[in-house]
Amino acid sequence: MPYDKSLDVAAFREVTEFGDTRISVGVFSYNGGEKKLQISRENRNQSEEWQFVKLGRLAKEEAKAILPLITKAVEGM
């Protein structure tokens, strides 16, 4: 069964920006299933549009900024 965006429900989502990159922390449930934590990164491209990229490693500043968001997300799961 292919992915259907309309079946992906966000129970929580917050975004923190760091200049030309932003990290979002969310809790999603697909097709009424178990709620799961998702952490993703987007970078601003030359056209000033946000583009999904691999999260990869976090700088200390990024990790410290999203820890409260992760805690808040997990409490709502």
mmCIF file of the N, C-alpha and C atoms, coordinates in Angstrom:
data_MODEL
# 
_entry.id   MODEL 
# 
loop_
_atom_site.group_PDB 
_atom_site.id 
_atom_site.type_symbol 
_atom_site.label_atom_id 
_atom_site.label_alt_id 
_atom_site.label_comp_id 
_atom_site.label_asym_id 
_atom_site.label_entity_id 
_atom_site.label_seq_id 
_atom_site.pdbx_PDB_ins_code 
_atom_site.Cartn_x 
_atom_site.Cartn_y 
_atom_site.Cartn_z 
_atom_site.occupancy 
_atom_site.B_iso_or_equiv 
_atom_site.pdbx_formal_charge 
_atom_site.auth_seq_id 
_atom_site.auth_comp_id 
_atom_site.auth_asym_id 
_atom_site.auth_atom_id 
_atom_site.pdbx_PDB_model_num 
ATOM 1   N N  . MET A 1 1  ? 0.847  -1.183 0.000  1.00 0.00 ? 1  MET A N  1 
ATOM 2   C CA . MET A 1 1  ? 0.000  0.000  0.000  1.00 0.00 ? 1  MET A CA 1 
ATOM 3   C C  . MET A 1 1  ? 0.889  1.241  0.000  1.00 0.00 ? 1  MET A C  1 
ATOM 4   N N  . PRO A 1 2  ? 0.733  2.131  -0.965 1.00 0.00 ? 2  PRO A N  1 
ATOM 5   C CA . PRO A 1 2  ? 1.553  3.341  -1.006 1.00 0.00 ? 2  PRO A CA 1 
ATOM 6   C C  . PRO A 1 2  ? 1.168  4.324  0.102  1.00 0.00 ? 2  PRO A C  1 
ATOM 7   N N  . TYR A 1 3  ? 2.110  5.179  0.439  1.00 0.00 ? 3  TYR A N  1 
ATOM 8   C CA . TYR A 1 3  ? 1.898  6.192  1.470  1.00 0.00 ? 3  TYR A CA 1 
ATOM 9   C C  . TYR A 1 3  ? 0.802  7.157  1.028  1.00 0.00 ? 3  TYR A C  1 
ATOM 10  N N  . ASP A 1 4  ? -0.114 7.468  1.938  1.00 0.00 ? 4  ASP A N  1 
ATOM 11  C CA . ASP A 1 4  ? -1.200 8.412  1.681  1.00 0.00 ? 4  ASP A CA 1 
ATOM 12  C C  . ASP A 1 4  ? -1.128 9.508  2.735  1.00 0.00 ? 4  ASP A C  1 
ATOM 13  N N  . LYS A 1 5  ? -0.739 10.704 2.316  1.00 0.00 ? 5  LYS A N  1 
ATOM 14  C CA . LYS A 1 5  ? -0.546 11.819 3.256  1.00 0.00 ? 5  LYS A CA 1 
ATOM 15  C C  . LYS A 1 5  ? -1.816 12.133 4.051  1.00 0.00 ? 5  LYS A C  1 
ATOM 16  N N  . SER A 1 6  ? -2.984 11.895 3.486  1.00 0.00 ? 6  SER A N  1 
ATOM 17  C CA . SER A 1 6  ? -4.229 12.207 4.183  1.00 0.00 ? 6  SER A CA 1 
ATOM 18  C C  . SER A 1 6  ? -4.457 11.291 5.395  1.00 0.00 ? 6  SER A C  1 
ATOM 19  N N  . LEU A 1 7  ? -3.762 10.157 5.460  1.00 0.00 ? 7  LEU A N  1 
ATOM 20  C CA . LEU A 1 7  ? -3.897 9.232  6.586  1.00 0.00 ? 7  LEU A CA 1 
ATOM 21  C C  . LEU A 1 7  ? -2.886 9.515  7.704  1.00 0.00 ? 7  LEU A C  1 
ATOM 22  N N  . ASP A 1 8  ? -1.964 10.445 7.467  1.00 0.00 ? 8  ASP A N  1 
ATOM 23  C CA . ASP A 1 8  ? -0.921 10.788 8.431  1.00 0.00 ? 8  ASP A CA 1 
ATOM 24  C C  . ASP A 1 8  ? -1.401 11.972 9.279  1.00 0.00 ? 8  ASP A C  1 
ATOM 25  N N  . VAL A 1 9  ? -1.727 11.717 10.542 1.00 0.00 ? 9  VAL A N  1 
ATOM 26  C CA . VAL A 1 9  ? -2.296 12.741 11.419 1.00 0.00 ? 9  VAL A CA 1 
ATOM 27  C C  . VAL A 1 9  ? -1.244 13.219 12.417 1.00 0.00 ? 9  VAL A C  1 
ATOM 28  N N  . ALA A 1 10 ? -1.056 14.541 12.491 1.00 0.00 ? 10 ALA A N  1 
ATOM 29  C CA . ALA A 1 10 ? -0.101 15.127 13.432 1.00 0.00 ? 10 ALA A CA 1 
ATOM 30  C C  . ALA A 1 10 ? -0.803 15.444 14.743 1.00 0.00 ? 10 ALA A C  1 
ATOM 31  N N  . ALA A 1 11 ? -0.335 14.820 15.827 1.00 0.00 ? 11 ALA A N  1 
ATOM 32  C CA . ALA A 1 11 ? -0.875 15.104 17.159 1.00 0.00 ? 11 ALA A CA 1 
ATOM 33  C C  . ALA A 1 11 ? -0.111 16.258 17.802 1.00 0.00 ? 11 ALA A C  1 
ATOM 34  N N  . PHE A 1 12 ? 1.117  16.493 17.340 1.00 0.00 ? 12 PHE A N  1 
ATOM 35  C CA . PHE A 1 12 ? 1.979  17.546 17.885 1.00 0.00 ? 12 PHE A CA 1 
ATOM 36  C C  . PHE A 1 12 ? 3.023  17.872 16.827 1.00 0.00 ? 12 PHE A C  1 
ATOM 37  N N  . ARG A 1 13 ? 3.357  19.155 16.691 1.00 0.00 ? 13 ARG A N  1 
ATOM 38  C CA . ARG A 1 13 ? 4.448  19.539 15.784 1.00 0.00 ? 13 ARG A CA 1 
ATOM 39  C C  . ARG A 1 13 ? 4.916  20.939 16.140 1.00 0.00 ? 13 ARG A C  1 
ATOM 40  N N  . GLU A 1 14 ? 6.218  21.060 16.405 1.00 0.00 ? 14 GLU A N  1 
ATOM 41  C CA . GLU A 1 14 ? 6.824  22.366 16.650 1.00 0.00 ? 14 GLU A CA 1 
ATOM 42  C C  . GLU A 1 14 ? 8.126  22.442 15.875 1.00 0.00 ? 14 GLU A C  1 
ATOM 43  N N  . VAL A 1 15 ? 8.458  23.648 15.428 1.00 0.00 ? 15 VAL A N  1 
ATOM 44  C CA . VAL A 1 15 ? 9.631  23.870 14.587 1.00 0.00 ? 15 VAL A CA 1 
ATOM 45  C C  . VAL A 1 15 ? 10.540 24.904 15.241 1.00 0.00 ? 15 VAL A C  1 
ATOM 46  N N  . THR A 1 16 ? 11.847 24.651 15.200 1.00 0.00 ? 16 THR A N  1 
ATOM 47  C CA . THR A 1 16 ? 12.842 25.597 15.679 1.00 0.00 ? 16 THR A CA 1 
ATOM 48  C C  . THR A 1 16 ? 13.778 25.934 14.526 1.00 0.00 ? 16 THR A C  1 
ATOM 49  N N  . GLU A 1 17 ? 13.974 27.236 14.282 1.00 0.00 ? 17 GLU A N  1 
ATOM 50  C CA . GLU A 1 17 ? 14.817 27.667 13.164 1.00 0.00 ? 17 GLU A CA 1 
ATOM 51  C C  . GLU A 1 17 ? 16.201 28.082 13.653 1.00 0.00 ? 17 GLU A C  1 
ATOM 52  N N  . PHE A 1 18 ? 17.186 27.781 12.817 1.00 0.00 ? 18 PHE A N  1 
ATOM 53  C CA . PHE A 1 18 ? 18.588 28.131 13.072 1.00 0.00 ? 18 PHE A CA 1 
ATOM 54  C C  . PHE A 1 18 ? 19.156 28.730 11.791 1.00 0.00 ? 18 PHE A C  1 
ATOM 55  N N  . GLY A 1 19 ? 18.774 29.941 11.448 1.00 0.00 ? 19 GLY A N  1 
ATOM 56  C CA . GLY A 1 19 ? 19.263 30.570 10.222 1.00 0.00 ? 19 GLY A CA 1 
ATOM 57  C C  . GLY A 1 19 ? 18.683 29.889 8.991  1.00 0.00 ? 19 GLY A C  1 
ATOM 58  N N  . ASP A 1 20 ? 19.543 29.235 8.205  1.00 0.00 ? 20 ASP A N  1 
ATOM 59  C CA . ASP A 1 20 ? 19.101 28.588 6.969  1.00 0.00 ? 20 ASP A CA 1 
ATOM 60  C C  . ASP A 1 20 ? 18.716 27.135 7.152  1.00 0.00 ? 20 ASP A C  1 
ATOM 61  N N  . THR A 1 21 ? 18.539 26.702 8.387  1.00 0.00 ? 21 THR A N  1 
ATOM 62  C CA . THR A 1 21 ? 18.080 25.347 8.647  1.00 0.00 ? 21 THR A CA 1 
ATOM 63  C C  . THR A 1 21 ? 17.018 25.383 9.734  1.00 0.00 ? 21 THR A C  1 
ATOM 64  N N  . ARG A 1 22 ? 16.123 24.421 9.702  1.00 0.00 ? 22 ARG A N  1 
ATOM 65  C CA . ARG A 1 22 ? 15.128 24.315 10.762 1.00 0.00 ? 22 ARG A CA 1 
ATOM 66  C C  . ARG A 1 22 ? 14.894 22.838 11.065 1.00 0.00 ? 22 ARG A C  1 
ATOM 67  N N  . ILE A 1 23 ? 14.586 22.585 12.329 1.00 0.00 ? 23 ILE A N  1 
ATOM 68  C CA . ILE A 1 23 ? 14.357 21.218 12.792 1.00 0.00 ? 23 ILE A CA 1 
ATOM 69  C C  . ILE A 1 23 ? 12.952 21.156 13.354 1.00 0.00 ? 23 ILE A C  1 
ATOM 70  N N  . SER A 1 24 ? 12.202 20.164 12.913 1.00 0.00 ? 24 SER A N  1 
ATOM 71  C CA . SER A 1 24 ? 10.845 19.995 13.436 1.00 0.00 ? 24 SER A CA 1 
ATOM 72  C C  . SER A 1 24 ? 10.760 18.708 14.243 1.00 0.00 ? 24 SER A C  1 
ATOM 73  N N  . VAL A 1 25 ? 10.010 18.799 15.329 1.00 0.00 ? 25 VAL A N  1 
ATOM 74  C CA . VAL A 1 25 ? 9.756  17.663 16.209 1.00 0.00 ? 25 VAL A CA 1 
ATOM 75  C C  . VAL A 1 25 ? 8.249  17.452 16.189 1.00 0.00 ? 25 VAL A C  1 
ATOM 76  N N  . GLY A 1 26 ? 7.835  16.241 15.882 1.00 0.00 ? 26 GLY A N  1 
ATOM 77  C CA . GLY A 1 26 ? 6.408  15.977 15.792 1.00 0.00 ? 26 GLY A CA 1 
ATOM 78  C C  . GLY A 1 26 ? 6.040  14.590 16.270 1.00 0.00 ? 26 GLY A C  1 
ATOM 79  N N  . VAL A 1 27 ? 4.767  14.432 16.563 1.00 0.00 ? 27 VAL A N  1 
ATOM 80  C CA . VAL A 1 27 ? 4.202  13.120 16.890 1.00 0.00 ? 27 VAL A CA 1 
ATOM 81  C C  . VAL A 1 27 ? 3.124  12.863 15.852 1.00 0.00 ? 27 VAL A C  1 
ATOM 82  N N  . PHE A 1 28 ? 3.259  11.749 15.156 1.00 0.00 ? 28 PHE A N  1 
ATOM 83  C CA . PHE A 1 28 ? 2.352  11.413 14.072 1.00 0.00 ? 28 PHE A CA 1 
ATOM 84  C C  . PHE A 1 28 ? 1.768  10.023 14.262 1.00 0.00 ? 28 PHE A C  1 
ATOM 85  N N  . SER A 1 29 ? 0.556  9.860  13.761 1.00 0.00 ? 29 SER A N  1 
ATOM 86  C CA . SER A 1 29 ? -0.114 8.566  13.770 1.00 0.00 ? 29 SER A CA 1 
ATOM 87  C C  . SER A 1 29 ? -0.588 8.309  12.343 1.00 0.00 ? 29 SER A C  1 
ATOM 88  N N  . TYR A 1 30 ? -0.166 7.198  11.766 1.00 0.00 ? 30 TYR A N  1 
ATOM 89  C CA . TYR A 1 30 ? -0.544 6.884  10.396 1.00 0.00 ? 30 TYR A CA 1 
ATOM 90  C C  . TYR A 1 30 ? -1.687 5.877  10.388 1.00 0.00 ? 30 TYR A C  1 
ATOM 91  N N  . ASN A 1 31 ? -2.784 6.258  9.741  1.00 0.00 ? 31 ASN A N  1 
ATOM 92  C CA . ASN A 1 31 ? -3.946 5.383  9.567  1.00 0.00 ? 31 ASN A CA 1 
ATOM 93  C C  . ASN A 1 31 ? -4.473 4.854  10.903 1.00 0.00 ? 31 ASN A C  1 
ATOM 94  N N  . GLY A 1 32 ? -4.500 5.706  11.928 1.00 0.00 ? 32 GLY A N  1 
ATOM 95  C CA . GLY A 1 32 ? -5.015 5.327  13.239 1.00 0.00 ? 32 GLY A CA 1 
ATOM 96  C C  . GLY A 1 32 ? -4.086 4.447  14.048 1.00 0.00 ? 32 GLY A C  1 
ATOM 97  N N  . GLY A 1 33 ? -2.851 4.294  13.600 1.00 0.00 ? 33 GLY A N  1 
ATOM 98  C CA . GLY A 1 33 ? -1.890 3.440  14.293 1.00 0.00 ? 33 GLY A CA 1 
ATOM 99  C C  . GLY A 1 33 ? -1.245 4.116  15.488 1.00 0.00 ? 33 GLY A C  1 
ATOM 100 N N  . GLU A 1 34 ? -0.203 3.482  15.986 1.00 0.00 ? 34 GLU A N  1 
ATOM 101 C CA . GLU A 1 34 ? 0.537  3.962  17.147 1.00 0.00 ? 34 GLU A CA 1 
ATOM 102 C C  . GLU A 1 34 ? 1.155  5.337  16.865 1.00 0.00 ? 34 GLU A C  1 
ATOM 103 N N  . LYS A 1 35 ? 1.132  6.213  17.882 1.00 0.00 ? 35 LYS A N  1 
ATOM 104 C CA . LYS A 1 35 ? 1.771  7.522  17.754 1.00 0.00 ? 35 LYS A CA 1 
ATOM 105 C C  . LYS A 1 35 ? 3.281  7.339  17.806 1.00 0.00 ? 35 LYS A C  1 
ATOM 106 N N  . LYS A 1 36 ? 3.984  8.024  16.884 1.00 0.00 ? 36 LYS A N  1 
ATOM 107 C CA . LYS A 1 36 ? 5.439  7.904  16.812 1.00 0.00 ? 36 LYS A CA 1 
ATOM 108 C C  . LYS A 1 36 ? 6.075  9.278  16.707 1.00 0.00 ? 36 LYS A C  1 
ATOM 109 N N  . LEU A 1 37 ? 7.254  9.404  17.306 1.00 0.00 ? 37 LEU A N  1 
ATOM 110 C CA . LEU A 1 37 ? 8.026  10.642 17.296 1.00 0.00 ? 37 LEU A CA 1 
ATOM 111 C C  . LEU A 1 37 ? 8.788  10.752 15.988 1.00 0.00 ? 37 LEU A C  1 
ATOM 112 N N  . GLN A 1 38 ? 8.751  11.932 15.385 1.00 0.00 ? 38 GLN A N  1 
ATOM 113 C CA . GLN A 1 38 ? 9.510  12.182 14.159 1.00 0.00 ? 38 GLN A CA 1 
ATOM 114 C C  . GLN A 1 38 ? 10.310 13.460 14.327 1.00 0.00 ? 38 GLN A C  1 
ATOM 115 N N  . ILE A 1 39 ? 11.600 13.403 13.998 1.00 0.00 ? 39 ILE A N  1 
ATOM 116 C CA . ILE A 1 39 ? 12.473 14.577 14.030 1.00 0.00 ? 39 ILE A CA 1 
ATOM 117 C C  . ILE A 1 39 ? 13.042 14.733 12.624 1.00 0.00 ? 39 ILE A C  1 
ATOM 118 N N  . SER A 1 40 ? 12.872 15.911 12.032 1.00 0.00 ? 40 SER A N  1 
ATOM 119 C CA . SER A 1 40 ? 13.359 16.115 10.671 1.00 0.00 ? 40 SER A CA 1 
ATOM 120 C C  . SER A 1 40 ? 13.999 17.494 10.520 1.00 0.00 ? 40 SER A C  1 
ATOM 121 N N  . ARG A 1 41 ? 14.815 17.603 9.481  1.00 0.00 ? 41 ARG A N  1 
ATOM 122 C CA . ARG A 1 41 ? 15.530 18.846 9.186  1.00 0.00 ? 41 ARG A CA 1 
ATOM 123 C C  . ARG A 1 41 ? 15.161 19.312 7.787  1.00 0.00 ? 41 ARG A C  1 
ATOM 124 N N  . GLU A 1 42 ? 15.071 20.638 7.637  1.00 0.00 ? 42 GLU A N  1 
ATOM 125 C CA . GLU A 1 42 ? 14.884 21.256 6.331  1.00 0.00 ? 42 GLU A CA 1 
ATOM 126 C C  . GLU A 1 42 ? 15.898 22.373 6.190  1.00 0.00 ? 42 GLU A C  1 
ATOM 127 N N  . ASN A 1 43 ? 16.462 22.512 5.013  1.00 0.00 ? 43 ASN A N  1 
ATOM 128 C CA . ASN A 1 43 ? 17.389 23.596 4.721  1.00 0.00 ? 43 ASN A CA 1 
ATOM 129 C C  . ASN A 1 43 ? 16.772 24.522 3.691  1.00 0.00 ? 43 ASN A C  1 
ATOM 130 N N  . ARG A 1 44 ? 17.109 25.809 3.772  1.00 0.00 ? 44 ARG A N  1 
ATOM 131 C CA . ARG A 1 44 ? 16.631 26.781 2.793  1.00 0.00 ? 44 ARG A CA 1 
ATOM 132 C C  . ARG A 1 44 ? 17.559 26.718 1.583  1.00 0.00 ? 44 ARG A C  1 
ATOM 133 N N  . ASN A 1 45 ? 16.979 26.521 0.393  1.00 0.00 ? 45 ASN A N  1 
ATOM 134 C CA . ASN A 1 45 ? 17.804 26.450 -0.813 1.00 0.00 ? 45 ASN A CA 1 
ATOM 135 C C  . ASN A 1 45 ? 18.009 27.841 -1.394 1.00 0.00 ? 45 ASN A C  1 
ATOM 136 N N  . GLN A 1 46 ? 18.658 27.923 -2.551 1.00 0.00 ? 46 GLN A N  1 
ATOM 137 C CA . GLN A 1 46 ? 18.983 29.224 -3.158 1.00 0.00 ? 46 GLN A CA 1 
ATOM 138 C C  . GLN A 1 46 ? 17.736 29.986 -3.589 1.00 0.00 ? 46 GLN A C  1 
ATOM 139 N N  . SER A 1 47 ? 16.619 29.274 -3.778 1.00 0.00 ? 47 SER A N  1 
ATOM 140 C CA . SER A 1 47 ? 15.353 29.914 -4.144 1.00 0.00 ? 47 SER A CA 1 
ATOM 141 C C  . SER A 1 47 ? 14.562 30.337 -2.914 1.00 0.00 ? 47 SER A C  1 
ATOM 142 N N  . GLU A 1 48 ? 15.201 30.251 -1.727 1.00 0.00 ? 48 GLU A N  1 
ATOM 143 C CA . GLU A 1 48 ? 14.572 30.624 -0.456 1.00 0.00 ? 48 GLU A CA 1 
ATOM 144 C C  . GLU A 1 48 ? 13.408 29.699 -0.084 1.00 0.00 ? 48 GLU A C  1 
ATOM 145 N N  . GLU A 1 49 ? 13.375 28.480 -0.616 1.00 0.00 ? 49 GLU A N  1 
ATOM 146 C CA . GLU A 1 49 ? 12.339 27.508 -0.282 1.00 0.00 ? 49 GLU A CA 1 
ATOM 147 C C  . GLU A 1 49 ? 12.925 26.474 0.660  1.00 0.00 ? 49 GLU A C  1 
ATOM 148 N N  . TRP A 1 50 ? 12.081 25.938 1.544  1.00 0.00 ? 50 TRP A N  1 
ATOM 149 C CA . TRP A 1 50 ? 12.527 24.903 2.475  1.00 0.00 ? 50 TRP A CA 1 
ATOM 150 C C  . TRP A 1 50 ? 12.535 23.560 1.761  1.00 0.00 ? 50 TRP A C  1 
ATOM 151 N N  . GLN A 1 51 ? 13.633 22.806 1.970  1.00 0.00 ? 51 GLN A N  1 
ATOM 152 C CA . GLN A 1 51 ? 13.796 21.514 1.321  1.00 0.00 ? 51 GLN A CA 1 
ATOM 153 C C  . GLN A 1 51 ? 14.215 20.476 2.355  1.00 0.00 ? 51 GLN A C  1 
ATOM 154 N N  . PHE A 1 52 ? 13.511 19.341 2.387  1.00 0.00 ? 52 PHE A N  1 
ATOM 155 C CA . PHE A 1 52 ? 13.820 18.259 3.315  1.00 0.00 ? 52 PHE A CA 1 
ATOM 156 C C  . PHE A 1 52 ? 15.214 17.711 3.038  1.00 0.00 ? 52 PHE A C  1 
ATOM 157 N N  . VAL A 1 53 ? 15.988 17.503 4.109  1.00 0.00 ? 53 VAL A N  1 
ATOM 158 C CA . VAL A 1 53 ? 17.305 16.869 4.020  1.00 0.00 ? 53 VAL A CA 1 
ATOM 159 C C  . VAL A 1 53 ? 17.425 15.866 5.165  1.00 0.00 ? 53 VAL A C  1 
ATOM 160 N N  . LYS A 1 54 ? 18.396 14.988 5.056  1.00 0.00 ? 54 LYS A N  1 
ATOM 161 C CA . LYS A 1 54 ? 18.665 14.016 6.113  1.00 0.00 ? 54 LYS A CA 1 
ATOM 162 C C  . LYS A 1 54 ? 19.003 14.764 7.403  1.00 0.00 ? 54 LYS A C  1 
ATOM 163 N N  . LEU A 1 55 ? 18.454 14.321 8.514  1.00 0.00 ? 55 LEU A N  1 
ATOM 164 C CA . LEU A 1 55 ? 18.707 14.992 9.787  1.00 0.00 ? 55 LEU A CA 1 
ATOM 165 C C  . LEU A 1 55 ? 20.187 14.921 10.149 1.00 0.00 ? 55 LEU A C  1 
ATOM 166 N N  . GLY A 1 56 ? 20.783 13.749 10.028 1.00 0.00 ? 56 GLY A N  1 
ATOM 167 C CA . GLY A 1 56 ? 22.204 13.605 10.314 1.00 0.00 ? 56 GLY A CA 1 
ATOM 168 C C  . GLY A 1 56 ? 22.549 13.942 11.752 1.00 0.00 ? 56 GLY A C  1 
ATOM 169 N N  . ARG A 1 57 ? 23.631 14.633 11.923 1.00 0.00 ? 57 ARG A N  1 
ATOM 170 C CA . ARG A 1 57 ? 24.120 14.986 13.263 1.00 0.00 ? 57 ARG A CA 1 
ATOM 171 C C  . ARG A 1 57 ? 23.582 16.339 13.702 1.00 0.00 ? 57 ARG A C  1 
ATOM 172 N N  . LEU A 1 58 ? 23.510 16.514 15.020 1.00 0.00 ? 58 LEU A N  1 
ATOM 173 C CA . LEU A 1 58 ? 23.041 17.772 15.594 1.00 0.00 ? 58 LEU A CA 1 
ATOM 174 C C  . LEU A 1 58 ? 24.195 18.502 16.262 1.00 0.00 ? 58 LEU A C  1 
ATOM 175 N N  . ALA A 1 59 ? 24.249 19.805 16.068 1.00 0.00 ? 59 ALA A N  1 
ATOM 176 C CA . ALA A 1 59 ? 25.186 20.636 16.812 1.00 0.00 ? 59 ALA A CA 1 
ATOM 177 C C  . ALA A 1 59 ? 24.674 20.745 18.243 1.00 0.00 ? 59 ALA A C  1 
ATOM 178 N N  . LYS A 1 60 ? 25.544 21.078 19.168 1.00 0.00 ? 60 LYS A N  1 
ATOM 179 C CA . LYS A 1 60 ? 25.155 21.191 20.572 1.00 0.00 ? 60 LYS A CA 1 
ATOM 180 C C  . LYS A 1 60 ? 23.999 22.176 20.734 1.00 0.00 ? 60 LYS A C  1 
ATOM 181 N N  . GLU A 1 61 ? 24.070 23.308 20.048 1.00 0.00 ? 61 GLU A N  1 
ATOM 182 C CA . GLU A 1 61 ? 23.019 24.337 20.113 1.00 0.00 ? 61 GLU A CA 1 
ATOM 183 C C  . GLU A 1 61 ? 21.677 23.755 19.646 1.00 0.00 ? 61 GLU A C  1 
ATOM 184 N N  . GLU A 1 62 ? 21.696 22.985 18.572 1.00 0.00 ? 62 GLU A N  1 
ATOM 185 C CA . GLU A 1 62 ? 20.466 22.388 18.051 1.00 0.00 ? 62 GLU A CA 1 
ATOM 186 C C  . GLU A 1 62 ? 19.892 21.368 19.034 1.00 0.00 ? 62 GLU A C  1 
ATOM 187 N N  . ALA A 1 63 ? 20.756 20.522 19.562 1.00 0.00 ? 63 ALA A N  1 
ATOM 188 C CA . ALA A 1 63 ? 20.320 19.490 20.501 1.00 0.00 ? 63 ALA A CA 1 
ATOM 189 C C  . ALA A 1 63 ? 19.691 20.117 21.740 1.00 0.00 ? 63 ALA A C  1 
ATOM 190 N N  . LYS A 1 64 ? 20.329 21.151 22.280 1.00 0.00 ? 64 LYS A N  1 
ATOM 191 C CA . LYS A 1 64 ? 19.798 21.811 23.475 1.00 0.00 ? 64 LYS A CA 1 
ATOM 192 C C  . LYS A 1 64 ? 18.461 22.484 23.187 1.00 0.00 ? 64 LYS A C  1 
ATOM 193 N N  . ALA A 1 65 ? 18.286 23.010 21.978 1.00 0.00 ? 65 ALA A N  1 
ATOM 194 C CA . ALA A 1 65 ? 17.049 23.710 21.631 1.00 0.00 ? 65 ALA A CA 1 
ATOM 195 C C  . ALA A 1 65 ? 15.873 22.758 21.423 1.00 0.00 ? 65 ALA A C  1 
ATOM 196 N N  . ILE A 1 66 ? 16.143 21.554 20.911 1.00 0.00 ? 66 ILE A N  1 
ATOM 197 C CA . ILE A 1 66 ? 15.022 20.654 20.636 1.00 0.00 ? 66 ILE A CA 1 
ATOM 198 C C  . ILE A 1 66 ? 14.712 19.695 21.785 1.00 0.00 ? 66 ILE A C  1 
ATOM 199 N N  . LEU A 1 67 ? 15.597 19.569 22.773 1.00 0.00 ? 67 LEU A N  1 
ATOM 200 C CA . LEU A 1 67 ? 15.316 18.675 23.900 1.00 0.00 ? 67 LEU A CA 1 
ATOM 201 C C  . LEU A 1 67 ? 13.992 18.987 24.596 1.00 0.00 ? 67 LEU A C  1 
ATOM 202 N N  . PRO A 1 68 ? 13.678 20.254 24.878 1.00 0.00 ? 68 PRO A N  1 
ATOM 203 C CA . PRO A 1 68 ? 12.370 20.541 25.499 1.00 0.00 ? 68 PRO A CA 1 
ATOM 204 C C  . PRO A 1 68 ? 11.203 20.159 24.587 1.00 0.00 ? 68 PRO A C  1 
ATOM 205 N N  . LEU A 1 69 ? 11.389 20.290 23.270 1.00 0.00 ? 69 LEU A N  1 
ATOM 206 C CA . LEU A 1 69 ? 10.339 19.905 22.327 1.00 0.00 ? 69 LEU A CA 1 
ATOM 207 C C  . LEU A 1 69 ? 10.130 18.399 22.325 1.00 0.00 ? 69 LEU A C  1 
ATOM 208 N N  . ILE A 1 70 ? 11.224 17.649 22.409 1.00 0.00 ? 70 ILE A N  1 
ATOM 209 C CA . ILE A 1 70 ? 11.121 16.191 22.449 1.00 0.00 ? 70 ILE A CA 1 
ATOM 210 C C  . ILE A 1 70 ? 10.392 15.766 23.717 1.00 0.00 ? 70 ILE A C  1 
ATOM 211 N N  . THR A 1 71 ? 10.755 16.368 24.843 1.00 0.00 ? 71 THR A N  1 
ATOM 212 C CA . THR A 1 71 ? 10.095 16.042 26.119 1.00 0.00 ? 71 THR A CA 1 
ATOM 213 C C  . THR A 1 71 ? 8.590  16.335 26.033 1.00 0.00 ? 71 THR A C  1 
ATOM 214 N N  . LYS A 1 72 ? 8.249  17.492 25.495 1.00 0.00 ? 72 LYS A N  1 
ATOM 215 C CA . LYS A 1 72 ? 6.847  17.886 25.351 1.00 0.00 ? 72 LYS A CA 1 
ATOM 216 C C  . LYS A 1 72 ? 6.109  16.896 24.424 1.00 0.00 ? 72 LYS A C  1 
ATOM 217 N N  . ALA A 1 73 ? 6.758  16.494 23.340 1.00 0.00 ? 73 ALA A N  1 
ATOM 218 C CA . ALA A 1 73 ? 6.147  15.565 22.395 1.00 0.00 ? 73 ALA A CA 1 
ATOM 219 C C  . ALA A 1 73 ? 5.901  14.201 23.026 1.00 0.00 ? 73 ALA A C  1 
ATOM 220 N N  . VAL A 1 74 ? 6.894  13.710 23.754 1.00 0.00 ? 74 VAL A N  1 
ATOM 221 C CA . VAL A 1 74 ? 6.782  12.384 24.384 1.00 0.00 ? 74 VAL A CA 1 
ATOM 222 C C  . VAL A 1 74 ? 5.681  12.376 25.446 1.00 0.00 ? 74 VAL A C  1 
ATOM 223 N N  . GLU A 1 75 ? 5.524  13.472 26.162 1.00 0.00 ? 75 GLU A N  1 
ATOM 224 C CA . GLU A 1 75 ? 4.471  13.548 27.186 1.00 0.00 ? 75 GLU A CA 1 
ATOM 225 C C  . GLU A 1 75 ? 3.080  13.427 26.576 1.00 0.00 ? 75 GLU A C  1 
ATOM 226 N N  . GLY A 1 76 ? 2.944  13.858 25.316 1.00 0.00 ? 76 GLY A N  1 
ATOM 227 C CA . GLY A 1 76 ? 1.648  13.788 24.641 1.00 0.00 ? 76 GLY A CA 1 
ATOM 228 C C  . GLY A 1 76 ? 1.397  12.509 23.885 1.00 0.00 ? 76 GLY A C  1 
ATOM 229 N N  . MET A 1 77 ? 2.316  11.584 23.958 1.00 0.00 ? 77 MET A N  1 
ATOM 230 C CA . MET A 1 77 ? 2.155  10.324 23.216 1.00 0.00 ? 77 MET A CA 1 
ATOM 231 C C  . MET A 1 77 ? 1.297  9.334  23.993 1.00 0.00 ? 77 MET A C  1 
# 
